[in-house]
Amino acid sequence: MVRKILLCCIILVFFIPSINFAGSFGKDDPSGTPGNWYVGTSPSSVDNGKHPILFVHGLNSSSSTWWEENNMYDTAYEAGYETSFIDLYPSKNMWDNGSLLAQKIKSISNHFGERVVLVAHSKGGVDAQSAIVHYGAAPYVAKVITLSSPHHGSELADLAYSSWAGWLAGIIGSKSDATYSLQTGYMEYFRSQTDHKSNVHQVPIYTFGGTDIGSFGSSLYWGGLYLNSYGENDGAVTVESSRLPYATEIKVDAWDHSSIKEGTSTFSLFDNYLNEGVYSLASSLKMNPIGTVNTEDNGISTIIRGGEVEKEKTESFRIEKGVKEITVDWISNQKEAKLTLINPKQQTSTPITTMKDNTAFFNGAYHHSVTITKPSSGTWKVHARNKQKYLLHVSLDSPLNDKIDFSLNRDKSLFKAQAKDDSVHLTTKATVEFYKNGKQKKGKVQMKKNGTLHMPKLGEGVYNITVEINGKDENGAFERTKIKTVYVDENGKMYE
């Protein structure tokens, strides 16, 4: 275990009751109490030019993420930094966590007698910006370092709230205020409420992004496979989502969503940004002007199905000619899914890998998967023979992916799947899941004569759109699934 937080600091509780100090966390201990914060061991020699660090954890996590199986705390200590750690609500949104964090930042800053630098992992970066911009923490913060923070949300959150995945996400407990708020549509609403505030530039922000999803069978591989349609990613967050147009990007490298927060991975890269006098360095770097973040999708490469198996059930999907590779991933709440994969020639096989999911969005589910190169074209089937909730995700490496596009006209509430090649002909249908005050509603989607789909007007909230795309080209029939979210405010304005 890493260096334990100085137990003698507990003595100070008698003199400063508002400060909380940590002992140690066991590997299987629950998250710390939200609002508790802890001071690390002070280095023998403290450099006055170094700001104290406050480490902020991410979704479904706790303060112990910085020292359990992670040397970030030790690395900061060895570098001569005073450190502190906080527990936020693991499953609440950026508004609740931002409010709580702002209160504690003030207390922590007063304890050290100076402003602190926030080093935040994943959703912790969104919570940190909420605290600074919306809840008055800016005077107590010198800088913010975000490590793969989903500043524009995560498409995995969209998937968790989709009509296909909702069954599974609900039963394994993945749905929460936090995952709801990380849907990309809602996060664009958050950006609209944040990015143009007068105080948004008051505290400099520095970002990191990751591009490693691991190998087949690793815990972040499956999320990364789904996110590949949206660009480079670390298994949970895309590189584009980790960026802010007015922040300084320090580096994007081959980290996954877990390793990016490890001391040996990134501390040496942001060490110099923690000190006084870095503002001149930051101003000399090339800053991304507002509006240049690229959120264009990288083709449509997935087929999604989902639901419930009572006794047994068969799901089918169609693979077109010319596909280089497919990965069939049956995600279930059961370890024993009892699956048979049947190819178009009626040959059978069983998934060769079963692994428990450890991501924040589908934690506790099991992946039953197989990758097949040069698959036969035609109708494939997966037959399940065990009671379960499931999500079938088929990822295709196919030349066809880049020939299909999806667009949304925010002003007219119209969306449409389009072919980029005249040889491709599409038909579409869609379902819309709508959540208001935590309750799910469904709305009818009207098909226009020109093939566009018109969203229903259900009021303020997040609209989760699942579009089923079918079509034909010179190689025959094909199908794809596209999932997207938009947020509609109380005035009917749409954000996506």
N, C-alpha and C positions, 0 to 999 in steps of 0.2 A: 504494500500500500504506500501511496505517496506520503510525503511529510505531513504528519497530523497537525491540525490547527492547534495552536498553543493553548493547552488546557488552562494554564494559569491565568489566561485572559478572563476566565469566568469570574475571577475575583472582582473585575471591574464592574460587573453587573450590580454590585452593591452600591457603586458610586454613580453609575450611569445606567439606570434601569431601562431606558428606551433602546439600548443596544443589545442585540442577541448574538451569542457566540456559539460556534459549532463544536461538536465532538466529531465522531467519525460515522460514516454510513456503511452498513453492510451491503453486500451486492444485491440482496433481494429486499432491502428495506423499502418502504413506500416513500413517495415524494415528501419533502419537507413541508412544514406548515406554511402556506402562502403568507407572505409578509415578513417572515423571519429572514434576517440577514446575518452574515457571519464575517468576522475579520480574520484574515490569515496571519500567520507568523510574520512579525516584522523582521526584515533583513538586519543584520548586525550593523550595517552602515547604509543609511537612507540618503539618497541623492535628492536634494531639494528641487532639482530640475526635472524630476520624474513624477508625473501625476500618479496618484493611486489608481488602481484598476478595480472596476466593479464588473464582475463576470455575470452575464445574464443568459439563462438557459432557454431552450426552445420548447416546441410543442410536446406535450406528454412527457416532460422531463423534470429534472430538479437540479438544485445546485451541485449535487454530488457528481454530475456529469463532467465537471471540470477536474476531479481528482480520482474518481473510480475508473480504472482502466484508461487513464488519461494523465499525461504528465504536464498539462498546461499550468496547473498551480505550481508545481515544482520548478518549472522552467521560468515562470515569472519571478518566483522567489530568488532563484539563483541569479537572475538578472538584476536583482536589487530593487524590485518593486514592492510596495505595500499593496495588499490585495484584499478584496472583499467579494462576497458571493451572496446571492439572494434567491429565495424561492418565490416564484409567482404561481398563479393558478395554472396548472398544467393543461387545462382544457377550456379556458375561457378566452374571449376574444380580445382584440387589441385595445378596446375601450376600457374594459375592466382591468386588464393588466397594466395598461398605460397609467390609469389613475392610481393604482396601488404602487407602481414603480416610482412614479413622480414623488409621492410622499416619502418613500424610503430613500430615494436619491438625495433629497434634502438632508435627511438625518445622517446619511453616510458621509456626505460632503462636510457637514458640520463636525462629525467625528474626526475626520482627517484634517479639518481646518483649511481645506482647499477644494477646488473642483476635481471631479473624477473623470477618468476615461472609461466609457462603456465598451466592453468587448462582448458582443452578442452573437449567439449561434441561432441560425434558422429563424423561427418566428420571434425569437427574442429581439431581433433587430427591428421588426415591425412594432413590437411592444415598446422598445426604446424610443423610436421616433414618435410614437403616439404620446409618450410621457413628456417628451421635449416640446413638441409642437402644440399639443392640445391641453396639456395639464401642468404647464408652467415649470418644467424641470430645467429649462435651458440655462439659467444662471448658475447652475450647480454642475454642469457638464462641460468638459473641455473639448472632447471629441468622441466620435462613435466609430467603432470598427465592427462591421457586420460580416459574419462568416456564413456564406450561402443563405442569406435571408431572402424569403420569397416576397420581395417588395411589390411584385405584381401578382402574387398568389401562386398556387400550384395546380396544374391540371389534374393531379391525383386527387385533390379535394373535389374538383368537378366530377371526377369519376365516382367518388364515394357517394355523392348525392344524386347520381344519375338514376334513371328508371331501371337500368339493368343491374347496377351494383347496389342499389339501395337495400335490397333484401339482405345481402351479406353484410354490408357495413353496419346495418342496424343491429343484427344479431351478435356481432363481435364487439359492439360498442364503439365503433369508429366515429359515429356522428356526435358532434359536440359543438358548442358555440365557437370553439377555436377552428375546427375544420370547416364549419359553415362559413366563417369569416374569411378563410383562405381560398375560397372559390375565386377564380380569376375575375369574374364579373363584379363581385363584392369588393375585391381589392382595388379595382379601377375606380370604384366609388370612393374608397378610402383615399386613393391618390388624389382624386379631385378635391377632396376636403382638406388635403394636407399640403400638396406641392406648391400651391400658390398663396399659402399663408405668409404673412410678412416676416415671421420669425423662422421660416424653414431653413434659411441660410445662416442662422445665428450660430449653429454648432456644426463644424465640418464633419462630413461622413466619408468613410473609406470602406471600400467593399472588396470582398473576395468571392470567387465562384469556382465550382468544381466541374470536372468533365469525366470522372471515372465512375462507372456503374458496377464495376466488379465483373467477375467471370460468371458463367452459367451456374446457377445454384446458389450464388451468394445472396445475402439478405437484401441488398439494394438493386440487384440485377433486374428484378421483375418491374419495379417502378421505373427504372431507367429505360427498360424496353418500351414501356408505354409512352414515356416522355420523349423518346427519340423522334416521334412525329413532330414535336414542337421545338426541336433543336438540341444542342449539346446540354447535358445535364449531369447531376451527380447522384442520380437515383431517387431524388425527391424534389429537387428544384432545378429549373433550367438556368443556364448562364444568363440569359436575357432577363429573367425575373430577379436574379441576384443584383442587377444593376439599377442605379438611379441616375437620371440624366444630369443631375447637378452634383453628384458625388464623384470622388476620385477612386477609380478602380485600381487597386494595388496589384492584383494578379489573378489570373485564371489559370488553373493548373490541374493536373491529374489527381485530384482528391475526390473521394466520395463524400456523401453527406455527413458521415461520421468522422472520417479521418481529418476533415478540414478544421475541426475544432481541437485537434491534438497539438500539444506544445511543440513537438518536434516537426510538425508539418508547417505551421504558419507563424509562430511567435517571432522568429528571427526576421520575418518579412515585414511585420508591422511594428517591431520594437522601436525603430526610429520615429515612427509617427506618434508615439505615446508621449514624447517629451515636449517641453516648452520650446518655442522657436521654430516649430515645424510649419507654421503658417506660410513662411516665405518659400519653403520647399513645395508646399501644396500649390501655391499660386503659380509656381513655375511649371507645374505639370499640365498636360493637356486635359482640360475638363470637357465632359460631354455636354453640349448645350441642350436645353430643355426641348423635348420633342423628337430626339433622335433614337430613342430606344426601339429596336426592331423586334416586333412581336409577331412577325409573319410566320405562319405555320410551314413546316417542311414537308408538304404533301400529306396525304391521308393513307395510313398504312395499317389500320387496325380493323378487326371485326370483333364486336362485343355482343355477348349474350349473357343472360343471367336470370335467376329466379330461384325456385325451390323444387327439390326432388322429394316426393312423398315415399314412393317405393322404388321406382326406376323411371328413367327419362332419357330420351335421346335428343341431343342438340346437333344441328347440321349447319355447315357453312360451305361456301363455294370458293374454290381456288382456281384462278384463271391460268391460262397457259403462260409460260415464260417466267414464272416466279422462281427466284433463285433459292429462297429459303423461307420456311415458316417456323415459328415457335408457337406451340399450342400450350397454353397455360390455363389449367382448370383450378381456380382459387376457391377453396371450400372452407367451411367452418369445421369440417371433419378431417381428421388425419387419414382415416380409411374411407376414401371416396369410392373405391371399387369401380374403376373406369376401364373402358375398352375403347381404343381409337380405331376407327374403321376407315380405310382409304377408299377411293372410288372403284378400285378393283376388288373390293370386299375383303381385303386382307386386314387382319386385326393385329393390334399390338397394345401394350399398356404403357402409360407414361413412365419414364425411367428415373425421374427425380421427384422426391417428395421432401419439401422443406417448409419449416414454419416461417411466416413473415414477421420481420422485426421492424418494419417501417412504422411511422407514426399514423399512416392513413389506413392500413389494413393489418395492424398488429394483432397477432393471434390467429390469423387465417393460415391455411396450408396451401402451398403451391404444388400441383401435380403436373409436371411439365415434360415436354420433349421437343427437341429441335430436329427438323427434317430438311435436308438439302434436296434441291430439285424435286419438289413434291409433284405427284401426279395431278393433273388438272381434273376438275370435276367436283362432285359433292363429297365432302368428308363428314364423318359423324363421330360424336363422342357419346358413349352410352354409360350412364351412371346407375348403380344398383344399391345405393345406400341413402337413407333419409338425410338431407342436408340442404343448406343454403349455398349458392355457388355464383361465381362470375367466370364466364368463359372469355378469355382474351386471346385472340389469334393475331400475331404480329407477322406481317408479310414484307419481305425484301423483294420488291417487284418494280419493274420499270413503269408500271401503271400509276404508282403512288404520286408521282410528280405531275400527272396529267389531270388530276382532280383538285379543284379548289373549293373553298367555302367562304362565302362573303355574307356580311350583315349590313344592312342599311339601317343605321340607328334612327334616322329621322322618320322613316316610314315603318319601322318595326317589321321589316321584311328580311328574310334570309334565304340563301339559295346555294346549292351545290352546283358547281359549274365545271365543264370540261375545258381544258386548255388546248385540246387537240380535236379537230373536226371529225376524226374517226371514232371518237368516244361519245356515246349517247347515254344520258343518265335519266333515271326516274328517282324521285325521293319521297319519303314520308317521314313524319317527325312526331315525337311526343314531347310535351313540356311538363316538367315537374316544377311546382311552385310551392315555396315554403313561406308562410306568414305566421309570425309569433310562434315559431316552432312546429306549426301544423302543416302537413302536406296537402296540397291541392293539385288537381290536374285540370288542364284546359285543352280545348279542341284547337287544332292547328288547321287553318284554312289554306287550301291549295289554290293558288292563282293560276290563270290560264297559261302564263308564261313560265310556269314551273317554280315560281317563288312561293315561299310559305310565310303566312302572316301570323304573328304571335297573338295570342289572346290577351286582353287587357284584364289582368287580375289584381292590379293595384301594386303598391310598393312592396319590394322584396327581390329575392334572387330567382331568376327563371333558369332552370337547368334544362337545356335543349338536347335531346338525343335524336340525331338524324340518321335514318337508315338509307343508304345510297345503293341503288342497284343500277346496273348498266351493261352495255355491250360495246366491244370494240372488235378489231380484226381477229383477235384471239378468242372471242366468245364472251360468255357472260361472266360477270364479276359482282362482288358486293363489298361494301365498306361501312363503317360506323364512325360518325363524328359526334363528339360530345363537347358542348360549349355552354358557358354561363354568361348571363348578362344581369346587371342590377338595374332596377327601375325605381327611381326615387318617388317621393310623394307628389311631385309635379309631373310625373310621367316621363321624365328625362331618362335616357338609357345610357348605361356605362358598360363597355366591353373591351 
